[in-house]
Amino acid sequence: MTQKVAVLGTGKIGEALLSGMIRGGWAPADILVTARRAERAEELRTRHGVTPVTNAEAAKTADTLILTVKPQDMGTLLDELAPHIPSDRLVISGAAGIPTSFFESRLAAGTSVVRVMTNTPALVDEAMSVISAGSHASEADLAHTEEIFGSVGKTLRVPESQQDACTALSGSGPAYFFYLVEAMTDAGILLGLPRDKAHDLIVQSAIGAATMLRDSGEHPVKLRENVTSPAGTTINAIRELENHGVRAALIAALEAARDRSRELASGSSNK
């Protein structure tokens, strides 16, 4: 692996990505990083052996640039980078809701752009990263992107038209599970359990259920039915979830997340 890769705006996700790359065989010397604060850049150098540079130096030097700044900061970053990025570079965007056309219109004609929506389980090498090609991205560009993001989890290619839906499902997805665990923990306390015991019960149940979903090949309905005995405790709980419209609320929540992603893409809001 001799290509140089630059991670620009290296926050938690950016650091998780470069750390995964190093574990996957990338040489730290081939990874450049930028950070808003000098002390943060030095921290990354000390911890990982990577090379801190300015945004302009990254644009001039790296073969692949991974932009991990917040969506509202992307326009400013591109204004800074555009004069320095040759058209033969690969630009990977990790910003939610921003289409590849936004980058292509601000960079040199023909620049390859790939859009990626990853999620916070990248911090534990269990990310789901969804990859879409811009109009100039090649098969080699997509394979290279998969190699990078595959170091912190799984990857999936989709048409860019599906990115907003993927953002709603997997980009924001971990938050829904954390929210559910929070609610179930409160329920456990209400039922008389100490918080720490309720937490442990729910987290291990979640890990076990997720492993079964991944490894069994069974449909989730089948797995749920295996737990749901006639006139038992589980079916009574499921009835209450249905009575309170939990399924409909989840669908509405994901639609709201998708719609917000579309708003970001259209530039109707900068927040």
N, C-alpha and C positions, 0 to 999 in steps of 0.2 A: 504494500500500500504506500505509494510514493506521492500521491496527490496531497496537496495541502488543503485542509478544511478549516474555515473560520466560523466560529459561533459568535454572532453579534448580539449584544445585549444579554450577557450570560447570567440569567437568574437561576432559579431552582431547576426548571425544566432543562435549560441549556446546560447546566452543570451535570444533571443526570445523564444527558445525552453524551457529553464528552467523556464522562466517566465510563459509560457503557461501551463507547467506542474503544477506549483504552483497554478495557477488559477483553474486548473482542479482537484485539491484535493491532490496533492503530498505535503508531509511535507517538508519544506525547509531543515530540519535536515537530510532527506534521500537523498539529492542531493549534490554531491561533484563536485567541479570545479577545473580545472587547467588553468593557464594563463601564458604566457611568462614573463609578468612583474608583480612584487609583488604589485605595486599600482593598477593594473587592478584587481588582485585577491581580494584585500581589498575592492575595489569598488563594486565588485559582492557580497561580504559578507554583506557590509553595505546596499546595495540596496535591496537584496533579502533574506538575512538570510541564505544563503547556506554556505558550508564549503570549503574553499580553501585547496587543498592538492597538493603534488607533483604528477607527473605522476606515479611514482613507487607506491606511497601510494594508488592512485586511482586503479591501477591494482590489488593490493593485497586486497583491501577492498570492492570495488563495485561489485555488481552482474551483472550489465550491464554497459558497457563502450561505450560511443558515441564519436566517433572520428571526430572532426569537423575542423581539421587543413587543410591547403591547400594541394592539391595533391602532389606537389613537396616536401613537408615536411613529407609525410606519412611514407616513408621508414625509415627515421631517428627516428620517433616516435615509430614505431614498433620495431626497434632494442632496444630501451630503455625499452619498455613494455614487450617484449617477455619473459624475464626471470622471470617475476612476475605474469603473467596471467595464472591461473589454467585452465584446459581444460573445466571446467563446467561453465565458464563465457560466457555471450553473448556479442559479439562485433558488434557494429553497425557503419558502415562507411558512412559518408556523403560526401566523396570525389568524385568529378566528374571524370568519366573515369577509375577508378581503380576497377578491377574485384575482386570478393570475393576470387578467387584463390590466388591472391597476398597476402591476409591476411592469408589464410589457410596454405600457404607454409612457413610462418614465425612464426606462433603460434603453440602451442601444438597440437598434433594430436587430431582430433575430436572437436576442438573448433567451436562453432556455430558462424557464421558470417552472418549478414544481410546487404545488400547494400541499401542505401536510397538516392534518388535524390530529394531534396526539393528545394524551391525557396524563393526569398526575401520577397514575401508577408507573409511569416511566421512572419514578424515584425508587421503585423496587423491582425494576426490570419486568414489569407486567403490563406495559402500555399497550393500547390499541391505537395504532397510527394509520390514518386513512390518507391515501396518496392519490393526487390527481395531476395530470399533465397539463401544462400550458400549451399554447399553439405551436411552440418551437421545440418542446421537450422531446427527446428521442427515447427509444427503448433503453439505451445505455444510461441515460439520465435517470430514468425511473428505477432501473436495477441498482444504480449507485445510491439512490435515495433509500431504497429498500434495505440495502446493506447497512447504511448508517442507522436508520431507525429500527432495524431488526436487532440491533445491539441492546435495545431496551424493551423488547416485547415483540408483539406480532404486528404485521403490516397487512393492509388490504388496499388494492387499487379500486377506485370507483371513478365514474365520470364526474367532472367538476359540478355538474348540475345536481348531484346527490350530496355534495359536501355539507350543505346546510342541514339536511336531515341527519347526516352522520355526526355533525357537531352536536345536535340535540340529543342523539342517542348515546354516543360514546365520549365525545369531548366533554360534555357536561355530566355524563352518566355517573361517574363516581360520586358526585354530590348527592344524587338521588339515593344511592345506597347508604351513604353516611347519614342522610336525613332519616331514612327508614330505621337504621340501627339506633339513632338517637331516640326516635319515637318508641321503638320496642324496648329500649332501656328504661325509659320513663314508665312504660307499662309494667315492666318487671318490678320496678320500685313500688308502683301502686299495688302490685300483687303481693308485696311483702318481702322482696328480695333486696339484699344490699346492692348498691350500684355496681361494685366491682364484680360480683358474682353474675349479675344480670348481663353485664358487658361481656364477660368471658363466655357465657352460654350462647349469646347471640352471635358473637364474632366467630366462634368455632362452628356454629350451625351454618353461618354464611359461607365459610371456607369449604365445609363439607358439601353444601348444596352446589356451590360453584364448580367444585371438582367433579361432582356427578354430572352436571350439565355439560361440562367440557369433555369428559372421558366416556360417558356411558353410551352416547349416541341416541339416547331416548329423547322424545319430545317432552318439553316441560309439562305439558298436560298429563302425560303418562307418569312422570315422576311425582307430580302433585297427587294424582289419584292413588299412587302406591302408599301415600301417607294418610289418605283420607278414608277412614273406616266408616261404614254406615252408622249413623246416629252417634258418632264419636265426637271427640273434642275438636278435631281439625275442621270438620264440616260446619260445626257451629261457628267457629272463627271465620271461615270463608264466607258463610252467610252474612255475617256482620260487615265484612269488607265489601261485599256486593251491595248490601243495604245502604252503606254510606258512600257508594259511588266511587270507590277507590280506583277501579279500572278506568272509568271515564275521566277521573281527575288526572291519572297518569297520561292518558292520551292528550288531554288538554294542555298539560304541562309541557309535553314534548313539542306539541304544535307551537306553543308560545316561545320555546327556545329556538325552534326552527325559524319562526317569524323574526325574532330578534337578530338572528344570524343574517337573514336577508336584509334587514334594515342596515346592519353594518356594511354589507356588501354594496348597498345602493348609496351609501354615504349620507343617509338621512339623519344620522346622529353620530356624534363623535365621542359619545360616552359609552 
